[in-house]
């Protein structure tokens, strides 16, 4: 019987000959001789590798073709006869190919190249499908080496986790399957789960296994994400090095396709996730418990505590305080077992990015283990812990929540800023974050409730619900127009029209963005509402006279930009009936005239580096605050004159409000002004400032609050100090107020007399009741669960005293079906079938 290699070589040989046959000039002896030599080579291989009976079939066909070529007087043939002979030669070759294919279907050679044993579940069910298909496929698993990176990016310690893979997975030694060997073997397909190549600051696989190298070792290179999601996807995953080199990217659901960069979306196939397959199968048939687990679990509800890399990196200090709070909450409880599973790369990430936090982290780890607070899970595979756990607690921005979601187990999302039980008024942190209109008559709560103060006195009552989802901050602005309200979006792509406590119309925008952070703000001039974008690629213009939509295109990267993990926006103001929007990158200004709609771009100082994050109109001038550095401009649009002010007080600097690193970004924010002074509240800056308009001196402003955004506790957590609210002239009995976000307090202000009077804010019982959510569908990015807040604490969860809806497994499974294609445990089979079909056609 012909072996696979010989059969493959013959097929490639005959296929190549068929491709060149139409171009052969049979009257050229040299070209004819080349074809005859190829045919003789094919005949020799058949004689060597086939049985005598089978060889005769091939020999007869090849001999007939050789005879036809050598005995035909090609010079004497007309065009019609020449065509007939060419056709006969092609038909003979086609028949030889059919015989070769029928001789024995080629067994495909498929390699799986995992690097972390804990991430093997992202490939496992595809491998299982390949192994099960013994007749058509040979499957090989080669765990490849990887290193931890040092803080300077250089390679640190090297690892190969081949000995950590399940016993039923026969692994091969990577030394025997380095790049040169793979290129020699040319396997039909290679599957990987590492998309970063050399673009990961924490770890790196060995360079020969980067996707840009592996693509030369196979015709079919496939990537399957090592993670799953609960509905969204991190910005940084949109475009990664491997995407350029792989043939296909297999994702868990159709809704994720839009998260990828548009240039590679044609490669993205929503066939499901092998990680879901693993969890579904193991929850139905739990594996044997690791040693020591059964005793600790006996008679207790098991809470899976997940500490993620994202949660740690977002605010390391808060993350560590949260760990201590969780451990203390579980300490001494006889009814609960805490199963703590740190992310497998937690220590590597700490060493590389947050080395200063290692002592505190190790102290907490030692406390957990030495005080026998529960189960410390450092086993390679997460699914065992999921199968035996009853409840998930931890961050939401992690793939583990989706695994619990498809398993139908409760998800309680922790808030890393919360480190104590709530006080009686801490619920205000979720109810009051800023006014939704210019007068303070409307609020939109965290869970998409619209509240109204009908007497214009900051005493709010429930008005209506804007969306059934209980989270997501979908809307942030209310613009009254006649007897209707226009509800403008923040994290969604539609505008609601509300009247008499009901949504009477939904105005759908072009669907452009799959993530949150779509729009920053909305502004109305005359009859036109302008939606100011963050990620959205256009300014949206809504004409309230007929609710028609127009778009101002071509502004992506002009008014907003991504800085590390944050989005920064240029300044915005209305000036003399026009809307001014500043570039975040330079001194260009976008000027929009509402009627008739027109757009002008003014470059007020060409070649200036850096934009402006705040524009404050003042008579004939606009004050402009640099988005980077310490500079204030006073611009007169009428003649484009600019006066610049520098010289900030000693010690002025900026700190990122979450990560707290020092920088010079976004220094200044909200401002009040008089004839003589500007009173400036910082954005990321560390001082309150006062600018003397006459002398130009910038000094510290002694206000009744500090420049810090730190709040009394995590329930009132905010990333800003607050700001002034300049009342619109149509507002009733209102002048200037100030919202102090760390305390959620409102003050009536006479800035010149330095009078600050607190104004009470109250809510009716229905408003508060609407925020006692319990377990429900949360948002497009967190499909079902319960969030820790002032209404439902971690202690409430353990005590069984959740306020709001009780957990419903049925509702959870229905919700998570939207983010899990083939959620019956067959995703791996579907991915394998796709790959085999591709291999068969190329």
C-alpha positions in Angstrom: 0.0 0.0 0.0 1.3 3.4 -0.9 2.1 5.5 2.2 0.8 8.9 2.9 3.9 10.8 1.9 4.3 8.9 -1.4 0.6 9.4 -2.2 0.8 13.1 -1.4 3.9 13.5 -3.5 2.3 11.8 -6.5 -0.8 13.9 -6.2 1.2 17.1 -6.1 3.2 15.9 -9.1 0.2 15.1 -11.3 -1.6 18.3 -10.1 1.4 20.4 -11.1 1.5 18.8 -14.5 -2.2 19.5 -15.1 -1.6 23.1 -14.3 1.2 23.5 -16.8 -0.3 21.3 -19.5 -2.3 24.1 -21.3 0.9 26.1 -21.7 3.0 23.3 -23.2 4.1 23.8 -26.8 4.1 20.2 -28.0 6.0 21.2 -31.2 8.9 22.1 -28.9 10.9 18.9 -28.3 12.4 20.2 -25.1 9.0 20.9 -23.6 7.6 17.6 -24.7 10.6 15.7 -23.3 10.0 17.5 -19.9 6.4 16.2 -19.7 7.5 12.7 -20.6 10.2 12.7 -17.9 7.6 13.8 -15.3 5.2 11.0 -16.5 8.1 8.5 -16.3 8.9 9.7 -12.7 5.2 9.2 -11.8 5.2 5.7 -13.3 8.4 4.7 -11.4 6.8 5.8 -8.1 3.7 3.8 -8.9 5.7 0.7 -9.7 7.7 1.0 -6.5 4.8 1.8 -4.1 1.7 -0.1 -5.5 0.8 -3.7 -5.7 1.2 -5.3 -9.2 -2.5 -5.3 -9.8 -3.0 -1.7 -8.9 0.2 -0.7 -10.7 -1.1 -2.0 -14.0 -4.0 0.4 -13.9 -1.8 3.4 -13.5 0.8 2.1 -15.9 -1.7 1.6 -18.6 -3.1 5.2 -18.2 0.3 6.8 -18.0 1.7 4.7 -20.9 -1.3 5.7 -23.0 -0.5 9.4 -22.3 3.2 8.9 -23.0 2.4 7.2 -26.3 0.0 9.9 -27.3 2.6 12.6 -26.6 5.6 10.9 -28.3 3.8 9.4 -31.4 1.6 12.4 -32.3 3.0 14.6 -35.1 2.0 17.9 -33.4 3.3 20.0 -36.3 0.8 18.5 -38.7 -2.3 19.1 -36.4 -4.7 21.9 -37.0 -6.1 24.0 -34.2 -9.2 21.8 -33.7 -7.2 18.6 -33.7 -4.6 20.2 -31.4 -7.4 21.1 -28.9 -8.8 17.6 -29.0 -5.4 16.0 -28.2 -4.8 18.5 -25.3 -8.2 17.6 -24.0 -7.5 13.9 -24.1 -4.2 14.4 -22.2 -6.0 16.4 -19.5 -8.7 13.8 -19.1 -6.2 11.0 -18.7 -4.4 13.0 -16.0 -7.7 13.7 -14.3 -8.5 10.0 -14.2 -5.0 9.2 -12.8 -5.7 11.8 -10.0 -9.0 10.1 -9.2 -7.4 6.8 -8.9 -4.8 8.2 -6.6 -7.4 9.8 -4.4 -9.4 6.6 -4.3 -6.4 4.5 -3.5 -6.5 5.6 0.2 -7.8 8.9 1.5 -4.9 10.9 2.9 -4.8 11.1 6.7 -4.4 14.7 7.7 -1.5 15.6 10.0 -2.7 18.2 12.6 -0.4 19.7 15.3 -1.5 21.5 18.4 1.1 23.8 20.0 -0.1 24.9 23.5 2.3 26.6 25.9 0.4 26.9 29.2 -1.2 23.7 30.5 -3.9 25.8 32.2 -4.9 27.1 28.8 -5.0 23.6 27.1 -8.8 23.7 27.4 -8.9 26.3 24.6 -7.7 23.6 22.2 -8.7 20.3 23.9 -12.1 19.6 22.4 -10.7 20.2 18.9 -7.9 17.8 19.6 -10.4 15.3 20.9 -12.4 15.5 17.7 -9.3 15.0 15.7 -8.2 12.0 17.8 -11.7 10.5 17.4 -11.4 10.7 13.7 -8.7 8.0 13.5 -9.5 7.1 9.9 -8.8 10.5 8.5 -6.5 12.3 11.0 -3.3 12.0 13.0 -3.2 14.5 15.9 -0.1 15.6 17.8 0.3 17.7 20.9 3.6 19.5 21.3 3.8 21.8 24.4 6.2 24.6 23.5 8.5 26.5 25.8 7.8 30.0 27.0 9.6 32.5 29.3 8.5 35.1 31.9 9.8 38.5 30.9 11.9 40.7 33.2 10.7 44.2 33.9 13.0 45.5 31.2 11.4 43.1 28.6 14.3 40.7 28.4 13.6 36.9 28.7 13.5 35.7 32.3 13.0 32.1 33.4 12.1 29.5 30.7 9.4 26.9 31.2 7.9 23.9 29.4 4.8 22.5 31.1 4.6 19.2 29.2 4.5 17.3 32.5 1.4 19.2 33.6 -0.9 18.1 30.8 -3.7 15.6 31.5 -2.6 11.9 31.5 -4.9 11.1 28.5 -3.0 13.7 26.4 0.1 12.1 24.8 2.5 15.0 24.5 5.6 15.1 22.3 9.0 16.6 23.1 9.3 20.1 21.5 13.0 19.5 20.9 12.0 17.0 18.3 9.6 19.4 16.6 11.3 22.7 16.3 10.6 25.0 13.4 13.0 23.3 10.9 11.4 20.0 11.6 7.9 21.4 11.3 8.8 23.0 8.0 10.1 19.6 6.8 7.0 17.8 7.9 4.6 20.5 6.5 1.6 19.4 8.6 -1.8 20.0 7.1 -2.8 22.3 10.0 -1.4 23.9 13.2 -3.6 25.2 16.0 -2.2 27.8 18.5 -3.7 29.8 21.4 -1.0 32.4 21.8 -1.7 35.5 19.5 1.0 37.8 20.8 4.3 36.6 19.2 6.8 39.1 20.8 4.1 41.6 21.7 3.4 40.4 25.3 5.2 42.3 28.1 4.6 39.4 30.6 5.5 36.2 28.8 6.7 35.0 25.4 6.8 31.7 23.6 10.1 30.7 22.1 10.6 32.8 18.9 10.6 29.9 16.5 7.0 29.3 17.4 5.8 32.9 16.6 2.9 32.9 14.2 5.0 34.7 11.6 7.4 31.7 11.6 4.7 28.9 11.8 2.9 30.2 8.8 5.8 28.9 6.7 5.4 25.4 8.2 1.8 24.7 7.2 -0.8 25.8 4.7 -3.4 26.1 7.5 -2.5 28.0 10.7 -5.5 28.5 13.1 -5.9 30.6 16.3 -8.4 29.9 19.0 -8.5 32.5 21.9 -7.2 31.3 25.2 -10.1 33.2 26.9 -13.8 33.4 26.8 -15.9 36.5 27.5 -19.3 37.4 29.0 -20.2 39.6 26.0 -17.4 42.0 25.3 -13.8 41.9 24.5 -10.8 43.9 25.6 -9.7 46.8 23.3 -6.2 45.3 23.2 -7.5 42.1 21.6 -8.8 43.8 18.5 -5.6 43.5 16.5 -2.7 41.3 17.6 0.4 40.0 15.7 -1.0 36.5 15.0 -4.1 37.7 13.3 -2.1 38.7 10.2 -0.6 35.3 9.8 -3.4 32.8 10.6 -5.9 31.6 8.2 -8.8 31.7 10.6 -9.7 32.9 14.1 -12.4 30.9 15.9 -14.5 32.9 18.4 -17.2 31.9 20.7 -20.1 33.8 19.2 -21.2 36.0 16.2 -21.5 39.1 18.4 -17.7 39.1 19.0 -16.8 39.5 15.3 -17.3 43.3 15.5 -14.8 43.6 18.3 -12.0 42.7 15.9 -10.3 45.2 13.6 -12.2 45.5 10.4 -9.2 44.5 8.3 -9.2 40.9 9.7 -13.0 40.3 10.3 -13.2 38.1 7.2 -11.0 35.6 9.1 -13.2 35.5 12.2 -15.5 32.5 12.5 -18.1 32.3 15.3 -18.1 28.5 15.9 -18.0 28.5 19.7 -15.3 27.9 22.3 -13.6 24.6 23.3 -13.4 26.1 26.8 -17.2 26.0 27.0 -17.2 22.4 25.8 -14.9 21.5 28.7 -17.0 23.2 31.4 -20.2 21.8 30.1 -18.9 18.2 30.0 -17.2 18.4 33.4 -20.2 20.0 35.1 -22.3 17.1 33.9 -19.6 14.6 35.0 -17.5 16.1 37.7 -13.9 14.8 37.9 -12.2 13.3 40.9 -11.5 15.9 43.5 -7.8 16.8 44.2 -6.3 15.6 47.4 -7.6 17.5 50.5 -10.5 19.3 48.8 -13.3 17.0 49.9 -12.7 17.5 53.6 -12.7 21.3 53.2 -15.8 21.3 51.1 -17.9 18.9 53.2 -21.3 20.3 54.2 -20.4 23.8 52.8 -21.3 25.9 49.8 -18.2 26.4 47.7 -17.4 29.9 46.5 -14.9 30.2 43.6 -12.9 33.3 44.2 -11.2 34.6 41.0 -8.5 37.2 41.2 -7.8 38.4 37.6 -4.9 40.2 36.0 -7.1 42.9 34.7 -8.5 43.6 38.2 -4.9 43.7 39.7 -3.5 46.0 37.0 -6.5 48.4 37.0 -5.8 49.5 40.7 -3.3 47.3 42.4 -3.7 48.9 45.9 -7.5 48.5 45.8 -7.1 44.9 44.5 -4.9 43.9 47.4 -7.3 45.6 49.9 -10.1 43.7 48.3 -8.4 40.4 48.8 -8.0 41.1 52.5 -11.7 42.1 52.7 -12.8 38.8 51.0 -10.5 36.7 53.2 -11.8 38.4 56.4 -15.4 38.0 55.3 -15.1 34.3 54.9 -12.9 33.8 58.0 -14.7 31.7 60.7 -17.7 30.8 58.6 -18.8 27.2 59.0 -21.2 27.3 56.0 -18.9 28.5 53.3 -15.8 27.2 51.7 -13.6 29.8 49.8 -11.9 28.3 46.8 -9.3 30.8 45.7 -7.7 30.4 42.3 -5.3 33.2 41.3 -4.7 33.8 37.6 -1.9 31.4 36.4 0.2 34.4 35.3 -0.4 36.5 38.5 3.1 36.2 39.9 4.7 36.6 36.5 2.7 39.7 35.9 3.5 41.1 39.3 7.2 40.5 38.8 7.2 42.1 35.4 4.8 45.0 35.9 4.1 45.5 39.6 7.2 44.2 41.5 6.5 46.6 44.4 3.2 44.8 45.1 4.8 41.3 45.5 5.4 41.5 49.3 1.8 42.5 50.1 0.5 39.8 47.7 2.7 37.1 49.2 1.7 38.1 52.7 -2.0 37.7 51.8 -1.3 34.4 50.1 0.5 33.2 53.3 -2.3 34.4 55.5 -4.9 32.5 53.4 -2.9 29.2 53.5 -1.6 29.4 57.1 -5.1 30.3 58.5 -6.7 27.5 56.5 -9.3 29.9 55.1 -10.2 27.5 52.3 -8.8 25.8 49.2 -5.8 27.4 47.4 -6.1 26.1 43.8 -2.9 26.1 41.8 -3.8 23.1 39.7 -3.2 23.4 35.9 -6.9 23.1 34.8 -9.6 25.5 36.0 -12.5 23.3 35.0 -12.2 20.9 38.0 -12.7 23.9 40.3 -15.7 25.2 38.3 -17.3 21.8 38.3 -17.2 21.5 42.1 -18.0 25.2 42.9 -21.4 26.5 43.6 -21.0 30.2 43.2 -18.6 32.5 41.4 -17.2 35.7 43.1 -14.7 38.0 41.5 -14.0 40.4 38.7 -16.3 40.6 35.7 -13.7 41.6 33.1 -12.4 38.0 32.9 -13.3 34.9 30.9 -14.0 32.9 34.0 -17.4 34.6 34.4 -18.5 33.3 31.0 -17.5 29.7 32.0 -19.8 29.9 35.1 -22.4 31.5 32.9 -22.7 28.6 30.5 -22.5 26.2 33.4 -25.6 27.8 34.9 -23.9 28.7 38.3 -24.5 32.1 40.1 -22.1 34.9 39.4 -21.6 37.6 42.0 -19.4 40.4 40.6 -17.1 41.9 43.2 -16.2 45.6 43.2 -12.5 45.9 44.0 -13.0 49.4 45.5 -15.3 48.1 48.2 -13.5 47.0 51.4 -16.2 47.4 54.1 -19.9 47.0 54.7 -22.1 49.8 53.4 -23.3 52.7 55.5 -26.9 54.0 55.3 -26.3 56.6 52.6 -23.6 54.9 50.5 -26.2 53.9 48.0 -26.1 57.5 46.7 -22.9 56.4 44.9 -25.0 54.5 42.4 -28.0 56.9 42.3 -26.2 60.2 41.8 -23.2 60.5 39.6 -24.0 63.8 37.7 -27.0 65.7 36.4 -28.4 64.5 33.1 -29.6 67.9 32.0 -28.6 71.5 32.3 -30.9 72.4 35.2 -30.5 69.4 37.5 -34.1 68.3 37.1 -33.2 64.9 35.6 -30.9 62.0 36.7 -30.0 58.8 35.0 -28.9 56.1 37.5 -26.3 53.4 37.0 -29.0 50.9 36.1 -30.8 52.9 33.4 -33.5 54.4 35.4 -34.7 58.0 34.7 -35.4 60.1 37.7 -37.2 63.5 37.8 -37.4 66.4 40.2 -40.7 67.9 39.1 -40.4 70.9 41.5 -36.9 71.8 40.4 -35.7 71.2 44.0 -33.4 68.1 43.7 -36.1 65.9 45.3 -36.2 63.1 42.8 -38.8 60.5 42.0 -38.8 57.5 39.7 -40.0 58.5 36.2 -39.4 55.5 33.9 -37.0 52.8 33.0 -34.9 53.4 29.9 -33.7 49.8 29.3 -34.4 46.4 30.8 -30.7 45.8 31.3 -29.7 46.7 34.9 -26.3 48.1 34.2 -24.2 49.4 31.4 -24.7 53.2 31.7 -26.3 53.2 28.3 -27.5 56.8 28.5 -26.1 60.0 30.1 -28.0 63.0 28.8 -31.6 64.3 28.9 -32.5 67.1 26.5 -36.1 68.5 27.0 -37.8 69.6 23.8 -41.4 70.7 24.0 -43.4 68.0 25.7 -40.8 65.3 24.9 -37.4 64.3 26.3 -34.5 63.2 24.1 -32.4 60.6 25.9 -28.9 60.6 24.5 -26.5 57.7 24.5 -23.2 57.0 26.2 -22.6 53.3 25.7 -25.2 52.4 23.1 -26.1 53.5 19.6 -29.7 54.9 19.7 -31.6 57.9 21.0 -34.8 57.5 23.0 -37.8 59.8 22.8 -39.7 59.8 26.1 -43.1 61.4 26.8 -45.5 61.0 29.7 -43.2 58.4 31.4 -43.0 56.2 28.3 -40.5 55.6 25.5 -42.5 56.6 22.4 -39.7 56.2 19.9 -36.2 54.8 19.4 -34.0 56.5 16.8 -31.5 54.0 15.7 -28.0 55.1 14.7 -25.6 53.4 12.3 -24.2 50.4 14.1 -20.4 51.2 14.3 -19.1 50.1 17.6 -19.3 46.9 19.7 -17.7 48.3 22.9 -18.9 50.8 25.4 -17.6 54.3 25.5 -19.4 55.2 22.3 -20.3 58.9 23.0 -18.9 61.4 25.5 -21.7 64.0 25.7 -24.6 65.6 23.8 -25.2 69.2 23.1 -28.2 71.1 21.7 -28.1 74.3 19.7 -31.4 75.5 18.3 -33.3 72.4 17.1 -30.2 70.3 16.5 -28.7 67.8 19.0 -25.1 66.9 18.5 -23.7 63.6 19.9 -20.0 64.0 20.6 -18.1 60.7 20.0 -15.5 58.8 21.9 -15.2 55.6 19.8 -17.9 56.4 17.3 -16.4 57.5 14.0 -18.7 60.6 13.4 -20.5 63.4 15.1 -24.2 62.6 15.0 -26.6 65.5 14.3 -30.3 64.9 15.2 -32.8 67.5 13.9 -35.6 67.4 16.5 -38.1 68.9 14.1 -38.4 65.7 12.1 -35.9 63.4 14.0 -33.8 63.0 11.0 -30.1 62.1 11.3 -27.0 63.4 9.6 -23.4 62.5 10.3 -20.2 64.6 10.3 -17.7 62.1 9.0 -13.9 61.9 9.0 -13.2 62.8 12.6 -11.9 59.6 14.0 -8.7 60.4 15.9 -9.4 64.1 15.8 -11.5 64.8 18.9 -10.7 61.6 20.9 -7.7 59.3 21.2 -6.8 56.2 23.2 -4.0 56.8 25.8 -2.9 53.4 27.2 -6.3 52.0 28.4 -8.0 55.4 28.7 -9.9 57.4 26.1 -9.2 61.2 26.1 -11.5 63.7 24.6 -10.9 67.2 23.2 -12.7 70.2 24.7 -16.1 71.3 23.7 -18.2 74.5 24.1 -20.9 76.6 22.5 -19.6 80.0 21.3 -21.8 82.6 19.6 -24.3 80.0 18.3 -21.7 77.6 17.0 -20.3 74.4 18.5 -16.5 74.4 18.9 -14.7 71.1 19.4 -10.9 70.9 20.0 -8.5 68.3 18.7 -6.9 66.2 21.3 -3.7 66.1 19.3 -3.0 69.6 18.0 -4.4 73.1 17.9 -7.0 72.5 15.2 -10.6 73.4 16.1 -13.7 71.9 14.5 -16.4 74.5 14.2 -20.0 73.4 13.5 -22.6 75.8 12.4 -26.1 74.3 13.0 -28.2 76.2 10.5 -27.5 75.4 7.7 -25.3 72.6 8.9 -21.7 73.3 7.9 -18.3 72.3 9.3 -15.0 74.3 9.3 -11.6 73.3 10.6 -9.4 76.1 12.0 -5.8 75.4 12.7 -5.2 78.3 15.1 -1.5 77.6 15.5 0.0 75.3 12.9 2.7 72.9 13.9 1.7 73.1 17.6 2.1 69.7 19.3 -0.8 68.7 21.6 -4.4 69.4 21.9 -6.9 70.8 24.5 -9.2 68.9 26.8 -11.3 71.9 28.0 -12.8 74.9 26.2 -14.5 77.7 28.4 -16.3 80.5 26.6 -15.9 83.9 28.3 -17.3 86.9 26.3 -15.3 87.3 23.1 -12.7 84.7 24.3 -12.4 81.0 24.7 -10.1 79.7 27.5 -8.3 76.5 26.4 -6.6 74.0 28.7 -3.7 71.9 27.3 -4.4 68.2 27.4 -0.8 67.6 28.1 1.6 69.9 30.0 1.1 73.1 32.0 -0.3 75.7 29.7 -3.5 77.8 29.4 -4.5 79.7 26.2 -6.9 82.6 25.9 -8.1 82.6 22.3 -10.1 85.3 20.5 -11.7 83.6 17.5 -12.6 86.9 15.8 -8.9 87.7 15.0 -7.2 84.4 16.0 -5.1 86.2 18.7 -3.8 83.9 21.4 -2.4 84.8 24.8 -0.6 82.0 26.7 -0.3 81.5 30.4 2.2 79.2 32.1 3.9 79.1 35.5 1.7 76.7 37.5 2.4 76.7 41.2 5.3 74.7 42.5 4.5 71.0 43.1 1.7 70.9 40.5 1.7 67.5 38.8 -0.8 65.0 37.5 -1.7 61.4 38.6 -3.7 58.8 36.8 -6.9 58.6 38.8 -6.9 54.8 38.9 -3.4 53.6 38.5 -1.9 56.7 40.3 1.2 56.9 38.2 2.6 60.4 37.8 2.2 62.1 34.4 1.4 65.4 32.7 -1.9 64.4 31.1 -5.3 66.0 31.5 -4.3 68.5 34.2 -7.3 70.9 34.3 -11.0 70.5 34.2 -14.2 72.3 35.3 -14.0 76.1 35.7 -16.0 79.0 37.2 -15.1 82.6 36.3 -15.7 86.1 37.4 -14.6 89.4 35.8 -11.2 89.0 37.4 -10.5 85.3 38.0 -10.8 81.8 36.7 -11.4 79.1 39.4 -10.1 75.8 38.1 -10.9 72.3 39.4 -8.3 69.8 38.2 -9.0 66.8 36.1 -5.9 64.7 36.8 -4.0 67.5 38.4 -3.2 67.6 42.1 -4.0 71.3 42.9 -7.0 73.6 42.7 -5.9 76.7 40.7 -6.9 80.4 40.4 -5.9 82.5 37.4 -5.8 86.3 37.7 -7.1 87.5 34.3 -5.4 90.9 34.7 -1.9 89.8 35.9 -1.8 86.3 34.4 -0.7 84.9 37.7 -1.7 81.3 38.4 -1.9 80.4 42.1 -3.4 77.8 44.3 -7.0 78.3 45.1 -8.1 77.6 48.7 -11.5 76.0 48.3 -13.6 74.2 50.9 -12.6 70.8 49.4 -9.3 69.3 48.3 -8.0 68.4 44.9 -8.2 64.7 45.7 -10.8 62.4 44.1 -10.5 60.0 47.0 -13.8 59.2 48.6 -14.8 58.0 52.1 -15.2 54.5 50.8 -15.5 52.4 47.7 -19.3 52.8 47.4 -18.7 56.5 46.6 -15.7 55.8 44.4 -15.1 58.3 41.6 -12.3 59.3 39.3 -13.0 63.0 39.5 -13.1 65.8 42.1 -16.3 67.2 40.7 -17.2 70.4 38.8 -19.3 73.5 38.5 -22.8 73.5 37.0 -23.6 76.7 35.2 -27.4 76.9 35.1 -29.1 77.4 31.8 -31.0 80.7 31.7 -34.3 78.8 31.3 -33.7 77.0 34.6 -36.0 78.0 37.5 -34.5 79.7 40.5 -31.0 78.3 39.9 -27.6 79.9 39.5 -24.3 78.2 39.9 -23.8 74.9 41.8 -20.9 72.6 42.4 -21.1 68.8 42.5 -18.4 67.3 44.9 -18.2 63.7 43.6 -16.2 62.1 46.5 -19.1 62.9 48.9 -21.9 63.0 46.3 -22.9 66.4 47.7 -24.3 69.4 45.9 -23.5 73.0 46.9 -25.0 76.3 45.9 -22.0 78.6 45.2 -21.3 82.3 45.3 -17.8 82.1 44.0 -16.9 85.8 44.6 -18.1 85.8 48.2 -16.7 82.3 48.8 -20.2 81.1 50.0 -20.9 77.4 49.7 -24.3 76.1 50.9 -25.1 72.5 50.8 -28.3 71.6 48.9 -30.1 68.4 50.0 -30.7 65.7 47.4 -33.5 63.3 48.2 -35.1 60.3 46.4 -38.5 58.7 46.7 -38.9 55.1 47.9 -39.6 53.8 44.3 -36.3 55.3 43.1 -34.4 53.3 45.7 -36.4 50.2 45.2 -35.6 50.2 41.4 -31.9 49.9 42.3 -32.3 46.8 44.5 -31.7 44.6 41.6 -30.5 41.2 42.8 -29.8 38.7 40.0 -30.8 39.9 36.6 -29.5 40.6 33.1 -27.0 43.4 33.6 -25.7 44.6 30.2 -24.5 43.7 26.8 -21.1 42.9 28.4 -22.3 41.2 31.6 -25.2 39.1 30.6 -26.5 37.8 33.9 -25.5 38.0 37.6 -25.6 40.2 40.6 -23.2 43.1 41.4 -21.7 43.9 44.8 -22.8 47.4 45.9 -24.5 49.2 48.7 -27.7 47.2 48.0 -26.1 43.8 48.0 -22.9 43.1 49.9 -20.7 40.1 50.0 -22.1 39.3 53.4 -25.6 39.4 52.0 -24.6 36.8 49.4 -23.2 34.5 52.1 -26.2 35.1 54.4 -28.7 34.5 51.6 -30.2 38.0 52.1 -29.8 39.3 48.5 -32.2 42.3 47.9 -34.0 42.1 44.6 -34.5 39.1 42.3 -33.4 35.7 43.3 -31.0 33.7 41.1 -32.6 31.9 38.1 -30.5 29.2 36.4 -33.0 29.2 33.5 -32.6 32.9 32.9 -28.9 32.7 33.1 -28.6 29.9 30.6 -30.9 31.8 28.2 -28.9 35.0 28.6 -25.5 33.3 28.0 -26.7 31.4 24.9 -26.2 34.7 23.1 -22.5 34.6 23.6 -21.8 30.9 23.1 -22.3 29.4 19.7 -22.7 25.6 19.7 -23.2 25.8 23.5 -24.2 22.1 23.6 -20.6 21.1 24.0 -19.9 20.6 20.3 -17.8 23.7 19.4 -14.6 21.6 19.1 -16.2 19.3 16.7 -17.5 22.2 14.6 -14.0 23.8 14.5 -12.4 20.5 13.5 -15.0 19.9 10.7 -14.3 23.4 9.4 -10.5 22.8 9.4 -10.9 19.4 7.6 -13.1 20.9 5.0 -10.5 23.6 4.3 -7.8 21.1 4.1 -9.8 19.0 1.6 -10.2 21.9 -0.8 -6.7 23.3 -0.8 
